[in-house]
Amino acid sequence: MDHGKFGILVGGGPAPGINGVIAAATIEAINNGYEVVGLLEGFRWITQGDTTHTMPLTRDAVRGIHARGGSLLKTARVNPGADPSLVTNAVRALKELGITRLVCIGGDDTSFGAEKIAEAAAGTISVASVPKTIDNDLPLPGSTPTFGFETARATGAHEVEALIEDARSTGRWYIAVAMGRTSGSLALGICSAAYAALAIIPEEFEHPTVELIASTIVGSILKRKLHNHDDGVAIVAEGLVEKFDEAEVAKFQTAPRDSFGHVRLADIPIGTVVRDAVQKRLKELGLSVTFILKDIGYELRSAPPVPFDIEYTRALGSGAVRYLLEGGSGALITIQENRVEPLSLHDLLDPKTGRIRIRRVDTHSDVYQTARRFMTRLERKDLESPALEELAGIAGMEPAAFAREFASVVEHTAPLATMSPI
């Protein structure tokens, strides 16, 4: 056994289960005779060459934390890959701390930073990355979720179920904006689990616009009215903003960017803009609907993990340490077929961007198509008789005019597949 130490850090936003990884990695390393150092606030301090913001991780320090949300080591959005000098500082600080093996817990940007450190360390520091994000957008094999996603979905679904009951009781609509930078996985998962009226996600559109999103929601409102329901919850994925062209982005206020260069989506009022566009369309139709806006996101990130994520993160944390002890480095730790499987971080890079590839919702999958079938939204058959005449009557329009008005909803949205026998 060498005399190096294990280091553990957390980067990016919080996700349920972080503490489970910290606890499992710490105990696995201690069981193998190693000291463990917790690096506070992710890459923030070591990229400055600062070695003072650390804490010793012992059995007592991590006792019972697996069931808690948040991060014992805190977290920060600092990107070492943005500047070679930051990587150099980080490698030097890790060596000063005696750390020869590093477990990085984070999403695509943290994994990218981990890959750069492993590369610069040239074998003197081994690095393993544990994928974490409630967005579920890292390229794990098959349908394997990122840890934290199942807890976030369950917590979000519980919240939306309460909104559905409130909407039913008061005869109003909610527009709920769900987190998810590039993937609509969380918005879709919450909608499906809670049986919300509809979810609108970026993968459904080639070129989304505020007006197209508004028309989709108005179509849902009219269709629910046809079935004697004046209430509902529409879930809008915040990542739609990422697919807007410059003309659409100009409709929003200027928003600051984080250290990774991302626009802070929470600072862009997509819910307000969409609500106002929906109300404008309804007013033109002579209809009055009360809307309440609800952001769903921050309360999901530090929720106590559900049993799935507790068990999942224990396997990931333990697996990351065992991978490093076996001489591995530069990999993303995954669980496949109940076995720990490392994936090369380098192989996960997108050759066009140089960053970790993003996994998006497959709108052709049975998971998406089933979720879509249980939503209330205009489909192609609704612009044909007899549904067309009924919906046009609700809107106070001639059928032909209604078909023209809402044609974009079905023409510019991912199609609902024809049902085939199983």
C-alpha positions as CSV (number, residue, x, y, z in Angstrom):
1,M,0.0,0.0,0.0
2,D,1.3,3.5,-0.9
3,H,1.2,6.4,1.6
4,G,-1.0,8.7,-0.5
5,K,-4.4,10.0,0.6
6,F,-7.8,10.0,-1.0
7,G,-9.5,13.3,-1.8
8,I,-13.2,13.8,-2.3
9,L,-14.9,16.9,-3.8
10,V,-18.3,18.0,-5.1
11,G,-18.9,20.3,-8.0
12,G,-21.9,21.9,-9.7
13,G,-25.4,22.1,-8.2
14,P,-26.6,19.9,-5.3
15,A,-28.4,16.6,-6.0
16,P,-29.9,14.1,-3.6
17,G,-27.4,11.4,-2.8
18,I,-24.2,13.4,-2.7
19,N,-23.7,12.5,1.0
20,G,-24.2,8.9,0.2
21,V,-21.3,8.9,-2.2
22,I,-19.1,10.8,0.3
23,A,-19.9,8.4,3.1
24,A,-19.4,5.2,1.0
25,A,-16.2,6.4,-0.6
26,T,-14.8,7.5,2.8
27,I,-15.6,4.2,4.5
28,E,-14.3,2.1,1.6
29,A,-11.0,4.0,1.6
30,I,-10.7,3.8,5.4
31,N,-11.4,0.1,5.3
32,N,-8.4,-0.2,2.9
33,G,-6.1,1.7,5.3
34,Y,-6.2,5.2,3.7
35,E,-6.7,8.7,5.1
36,V,-9.4,10.7,3.4
37,V,-9.5,14.5,2.9
38,G,-12.6,16.4,2.0
39,L,-12.1,19.3,-0.3
40,L,-14.6,22.1,0.5
41,E,-16.5,23.9,-2.2
42,G,-15.4,21.7,-5.1
43,F,-12.6,23.1,-7.2
44,R,-12.9,26.6,-5.8
45,W,-9.9,26.7,-3.5
46,I,-7.5,24.1,-5.0
47,T,-7.7,25.9,-8.4
48,Q,-6.2,28.9,-6.5
49,G,-3.5,26.7,-5.0
50,D,-5.2,27.0,-1.6
51,T,-4.9,23.9,0.6
52,T,-6.5,25.3,3.7
53,H,-10.2,24.7,2.9
54,T,-10.4,21.0,3.7
55,M,-11.7,18.7,6.4
56,P,-10.7,15.2,7.5
57,L,-13.2,12.6,6.6
58,T,-13.5,9.9,9.3
59,R,-16.1,7.3,10.2
60,D,-17.6,9.6,12.7
61,A,-17.7,12.5,10.2
62,V,-19.8,10.6,7.7
63,R,-21.9,8.6,10.1
64,G,-25.6,8.8,9.1
65,I,-25.1,11.4,6.4
66,H,-26.2,9.0,3.6
67,A,-29.9,9.8,4.4
68,R,-29.4,13.6,4.4
69,G,-29.8,15.9,1.4
70,G,-27.3,18.6,0.5
71,S,-23.5,18.2,0.6
72,L,-21.3,17.8,3.7
73,L,-18.4,19.2,1.6
74,K,-20.6,22.0,0.1
75,T,-20.2,22.6,-3.6
76,A,-19.3,25.3,-6.1
77,R,-19.5,26.0,-9.8
78,V,-15.8,26.4,-10.6
79,N,-14.5,25.1,-13.9
80,P,-10.8,24.2,-13.9
81,G,-11.0,23.2,-17.5
82,A,-11.5,26.9,-18.5
83,D,-7.9,27.9,-17.9
84,P,-4.8,25.7,-17.9
85,S,-3.4,27.6,-15.0
86,L,-6.3,26.5,-12.8
87,V,-5.5,22.9,-13.6
88,T,-1.9,23.5,-12.8
89,N,-2.8,25.1,-9.4
90,A,-5.2,22.2,-8.6
91,V,-2.6,19.5,-9.3
92,R,0.0,21.3,-7.2
93,A,-2.5,21.8,-4.3
94,L,-3.5,18.1,-4.4
95,K,0.1,17.0,-4.3
96,E,0.8,19.4,-1.3
97,L,-2.1,17.7,0.5
98,G,-0.6,14.3,-0.2
99,I,-3.6,13.3,-2.3
100,T,-2.8,10.7,-4.9
101,R,-6.4,9.5,-5.6
102,L,-9.3,11.9,-6.2
103,V,-13.1,11.2,-6.3
104,C,-15.0,14.0,-8.1
105,I,-18.7,14.1,-7.6
106,G,-20.5,16.2,-10.2
107,G,-22.1,16.6,-13.6
108,D,-20.8,17.1,-17.1
109,D,-18.6,20.2,-16.3
110,T,-17.2,18.7,-13.1
111,S,-16.4,15.5,-15.0
112,F,-14.7,17.6,-17.7
113,G,-12.6,19.3,-15.0
114,A,-11.7,15.9,-13.5
115,E,-10.6,14.7,-16.9
116,K,-8.3,17.7,-17.4
117,I,-6.7,17.2,-13.9
118,A,-6.1,13.5,-14.6
119,E,-4.5,14.4,-17.9
120,A,-2.3,17.1,-16.3
121,A,-1.3,14.9,-13.4
122,A,0.3,12.4,-15.8
123,G,-0.3,9.4,-13.6
124,T,0.7,11.0,-10.3
125,I,-2.9,11.6,-9.3
126,S,-5.6,9.1,-10.2
127,V,-9.1,10.6,-10.8
128,A,-12.5,9.0,-10.8
129,S,-15.7,10.9,-11.5
130,V,-19.1,10.0,-10.1
131,P,-22.0,11.3,-12.3
132,K,-24.5,13.5,-10.4
133,T,-27.3,15.6,-11.7
134,I,-31.1,15.8,-11.3
135,D,-31.3,16.7,-15.0
136,N,-30.4,13.1,-15.9
137,D,-28.5,14.3,-18.9
138,L,-25.2,12.5,-18.7
139,P,-24.5,9.8,-21.3
140,L,-24.9,6.8,-19.1
141,P,-25.5,3.5,-20.9
142,G,-29.1,2.6,-21.7
143,S,-31.7,4.1,-19.4
144,T,-29.5,4.2,-16.3
145,P,-30.4,7.4,-14.4
146,T,-27.9,9.7,-12.9
147,F,-28.0,9.6,-9.1
148,G,-30.4,12.2,-7.6
149,F,-32.8,12.1,-10.6
150,E,-35.2,9.6,-9.0
151,T,-35.4,11.5,-5.8
152,A,-35.9,14.8,-7.6
153,R,-38.6,13.2,-9.8
154,A,-40.4,11.8,-6.7
155,T,-40.2,15.0,-4.8
156,G,-41.3,17.1,-7.8
157,A,-44.2,14.7,-8.6
158,H,-45.4,15.0,-5.0
159,E,-45.4,18.7,-5.3
160,V,-47.2,18.7,-8.6
161,E,-49.8,16.3,-7.2
162,A,-50.6,18.9,-4.6
163,L,-50.8,21.6,-7.3
164,I,-53.2,19.4,-9.3
165,E,-55.5,19.2,-6.3
166,D,-55.3,22.9,-5.7
167,A,-56.1,23.6,-9.4
168,R,-59.1,21.2,-9.3
169,S,-60.4,22.8,-6.1
170,T,-60.1,26.4,-7.3
171,G,-60.7,26.1,-11.0
172,R,-57.4,27.5,-12.0
173,W,-54.3,26.6,-14.0
174,Y,-50.7,26.3,-12.9
175,I,-47.6,26.8,-15.1
176,A,-44.8,25.0,-13.4
177,V,-41.3,25.6,-14.6
178,A,-39.1,22.5,-14.0
179,M,-35.3,22.5,-13.9
180,G,-33.3,20.9,-16.7
181,R,-30.7,22.8,-18.7
182,T,-30.6,20.8,-21.9
183,S,-32.8,17.8,-21.2
184,G,-36.5,17.7,-20.5
185,S,-36.1,14.4,-18.6
186,L,-37.0,15.8,-15.2
187,A,-40.0,17.8,-16.5
188,L,-41.3,14.7,-18.4
189,G,-40.7,12.4,-15.5
190,I,-42.5,14.6,-13.0
191,C,-45.4,15.1,-15.4
192,S,-45.7,11.3,-16.1
193,A,-45.5,10.4,-12.4
194,A,-48.0,13.0,-11.2
195,Y,-50.4,12.7,-14.2
196,A,-50.2,16.5,-14.9
197,A,-52.1,17.8,-17.9
198,L,-48.9,18.2,-20.1
199,A,-45.2,18.7,-20.1
200,I,-43.4,20.8,-22.8
201,I,-39.7,19.8,-23.2
202,P,-37.0,21.1,-25.6
203,E,-36.6,17.7,-27.4
204,E,-40.0,18.1,-28.9
205,F,-39.1,21.1,-31.0
206,E,-36.7,21.9,-33.8
207,H,-37.1,25.7,-33.2
208,P,-39.3,26.5,-30.2
209,T,-40.8,29.9,-29.8
210,V,-42.8,31.5,-27.0
211,E,-45.8,31.6,-29.3
212,L,-45.6,27.9,-30.1
213,I,-45.3,27.0,-26.4
214,A,-48.3,29.2,-25.6
215,S,-50.3,27.6,-28.4
216,T,-49.6,24.2,-27.0
217,I,-50.8,25.2,-23.6
218,V,-53.9,26.9,-25.0
219,G,-54.7,23.8,-26.9
220,S,-54.5,21.8,-23.7
221,I,-56.8,24.2,-22.0
222,L,-59.4,24.0,-24.8
223,K,-59.2,20.2,-24.9
224,R,-59.7,19.9,-21.1
225,K,-62.6,22.3,-21.3
226,L,-64.1,20.0,-23.9
227,H,-64.1,17.3,-21.2
228,N,-65.6,19.6,-18.6
229,H,-62.3,20.5,-16.8
230,D,-61.4,24.1,-16.2
231,D,-58.2,23.4,-14.4
232,G,-54.8,21.8,-15.0
233,V,-51.0,21.9,-14.5
234,A,-48.7,22.5,-17.4
235,I,-45.0,21.7,-16.8
236,V,-42.5,23.7,-18.8
237,A,-38.9,22.7,-19.0
238,E,-36.6,25.6,-18.4
239,G,-34.1,24.2,-20.9
240,L,-36.4,25.4,-23.7
241,V,-34.6,28.7,-23.4
242,E,-31.4,27.0,-24.6
243,K,-33.0,26.2,-27.9
244,F,-34.5,29.7,-28.6
245,D,-32.9,31.7,-31.4
246,E,-31.7,35.2,-30.9
247,A,-35.1,36.7,-31.6
248,E,-36.7,34.7,-28.9
249,V,-33.9,35.3,-26.4
250,A,-34.3,39.0,-26.9
251,K,-37.8,38.7,-25.3
252,F,-36.1,37.9,-22.0
253,Q,-34.1,40.2,-19.8
254,T,-30.3,39.9,-19.9
255,A,-29.3,37.1,-17.5
256,P,-25.8,36.6,-15.8
257,R,-23.7,33.6,-16.6
258,D,-21.9,31.2,-14.3
259,S,-18.2,30.3,-14.4
260,F,-19.0,27.5,-16.9
261,G,-20.4,30.1,-19.3
262,H,-24.0,29.0,-18.9
263,V,-26.8,31.5,-18.7
264,R,-28.5,31.2,-15.2
265,L,-31.8,29.8,-16.4
266,A,-33.3,30.6,-13.0
267,D,-32.8,34.3,-13.8
268,I,-34.7,34.1,-17.1
269,P,-38.5,34.5,-16.5
270,I,-39.7,31.9,-19.0
271,G,-42.7,31.2,-16.9
272,T,-43.8,34.8,-16.8
273,V,-43.3,35.3,-20.6
274,V,-45.2,32.1,-21.4
275,R,-48.0,32.9,-19.0
276,D,-48.4,36.3,-20.6
277,A,-48.4,34.9,-24.1
278,V,-51.1,32.3,-23.1
279,Q,-53.3,34.9,-21.5
280,K,-53.0,37.1,-24.6
281,R,-54.2,34.2,-26.8
282,L,-57.0,33.3,-24.4
283,K,-58.2,37.0,-24.3
284,E,-58.3,37.0,-28.1
285,L,-60.6,33.9,-27.8
286,G,-62.8,35.6,-25.2
287,L,-61.7,33.2,-22.5
288,S,-60.6,34.0,-19.0
289,V,-58.3,31.7,-17.0
290,T,-56.5,32.3,-13.8
291,F,-52.8,31.3,-13.9
292,I,-50.4,30.7,-11.0
293,L,-46.7,30.4,-11.7
294,K,-44.6,27.9,-9.8
295,D,-40.8,27.2,-10.1
296,I,-39.9,23.6,-9.3
297,G,-36.2,23.1,-8.9
298,Y,-34.1,24.3,-6.0
299,E,-36.3,22.4,-3.5
300,L,-35.6,19.2,-5.4
301,R,-31.8,19.5,-5.3
302,S,-31.2,19.0,-1.6
303,A,-34.1,16.7,-0.7
304,P,-33.4,13.6,1.4
305,P,-32.6,10.8,-1.1
306,V,-35.2,8.0,-1.7
307,P,-34.0,4.4,-1.0
308,F,-33.1,4.0,-4.7
309,D,-30.6,6.8,-4.5
310,I,-29.3,5.8,-1.1
311,E,-28.4,2.3,-2.4
312,Y,-27.2,3.6,-5.8
313,T,-24.8,6.1,-4.3
314,R,-23.4,3.6,-1.9
315,A,-22.4,1.4,-4.9
316,L,-21.0,4.4,-6.8
317,G,-18.9,5.7,-3.9
318,S,-17.5,2.3,-3.0
319,G,-17.0,1.5,-6.7
320,A,-15.1,4.7,-7.3
321,V,-12.6,3.9,-4.5
322,R,-12.2,0.3,-5.7
323,Y,-11.6,1.5,-9.2
324,L,-8.8,3.8,-8.1
325,L,-7.2,1.2,-5.8
326,E,-7.1,-1.2,-8.8
327,G,-5.0,1.4,-10.7
328,G,-7.7,3.0,-12.7
329,S,-7.9,6.7,-13.6
330,G,-9.8,9.1,-15.9
331,A,-13.2,7.3,-15.8
332,L,-16.8,8.0,-15.1
333,I,-18.1,5.4,-12.6
334,T,-21.4,3.8,-13.6
335,I,-23.5,0.8,-12.5
336,Q,-24.5,-1.5,-15.3
337,E,-26.4,-4.8,-14.8
338,N,-25.7,-4.4,-11.0
339,R,-22.0,-4.2,-11.6
340,V,-19.6,-1.2,-11.3
341,E,-18.4,-0.3,-14.8
342,P,-16.0,2.6,-15.5
343,L,-16.4,4.6,-18.7
344,S,-13.4,6.6,-20.0
345,L,-14.0,10.3,-19.6
346,H,-12.0,11.0,-22.8
347,D,-14.3,8.7,-24.7
348,L,-17.4,10.6,-23.4
349,L,-16.2,13.9,-24.8
350,D,-18.1,15.4,-27.7
351,P,-15.5,16.0,-30.5
352,K,-17.3,19.2,-31.6
353,T,-17.5,20.9,-28.2
354,G,-14.7,19.2,-26.3
355,R,-17.2,18.7,-23.4
356,I,-18.9,15.7,-22.0
357,R,-21.7,14.6,-24.3
358,I,-25.3,15.3,-23.3
359,R,-28.1,12.8,-23.1
360,R,-31.5,14.1,-24.2
361,V,-35.0,12.6,-24.1
362,D,-35.6,10.3,-27.1
363,T,-39.0,11.3,-28.4
364,H,-39.3,8.0,-30.3
365,S,-38.9,5.9,-27.2
366,D,-41.8,4.1,-25.6
367,V,-41.2,6.0,-22.3
368,Y,-41.8,9.4,-24.0
369,Q,-44.6,8.1,-26.3
370,T,-46.5,6.6,-23.3
371,A,-46.1,9.8,-21.3
372,R,-47.4,11.7,-24.3
373,R,-50.4,9.5,-24.6
374,F,-51.5,10.4,-21.1
375,M,-51.2,14.1,-21.6
376,T,-54.0,16.4,-22.7
377,R,-52.7,18.3,-25.7
378,L,-53.7,18.8,-29.3
379,E,-52.7,16.0,-31.6
380,R,-53.2,15.7,-35.4
381,K,-56.5,13.9,-35.0
382,D,-57.9,16.9,-33.1
383,L,-57.7,19.0,-36.2
384,E,-59.9,16.5,-38.0
385,S,-63.7,15.9,-37.7
386,P,-65.5,15.4,-35.4
387,A,-63.0,16.7,-32.8
388,L,-62.2,19.8,-34.8
389,E,-65.8,21.1,-34.8
390,E,-66.1,20.5,-31.0
391,L,-62.9,22.2,-30.2
392,A,-63.6,25.1,-32.5
393,G,-66.9,25.5,-30.8
394,I,-65.2,25.8,-27.4
395,A,-62.9,28.5,-28.8
396,G,-65.7,30.3,-30.6
397,M,-64.0,29.9,-34.0
398,E,-64.9,28.5,-37.4
399,P,-63.4,25.0,-37.8
400,A,-61.2,26.0,-40.7
401,A,-59.8,29.0,-38.8
402,F,-59.2,26.8,-35.7
403,A,-57.3,24.3,-37.8
404,R,-55.1,27.1,-39.3
405,E,-54.5,28.7,-35.9
406,F,-53.3,25.5,-34.2
407,A,-51.7,23.7,-37.1
408,S,-48.3,24.8,-35.8
409,V,-48.8,22.8,-32.5
410,V,-48.9,19.5,-34.4
411,E,-46.7,20.4,-37.3
412,H,-43.7,21.7,-35.3
413,T,-43.8,19.3,-32.3
414,A,-42.4,15.8,-32.0
415,P,-45.2,13.5,-33.4
416,L,-47.3,11.1,-31.4
417,A,-46.5,7.7,-33.0
418,T,-49.2,5.5,-34.4
419,M,-50.2,2.8,-31.9
420,S,-48.9,-0.6,-32.9
421,P,-49.8,-4.0,-31.4
422,I,-47.5,-5.4,-28.7
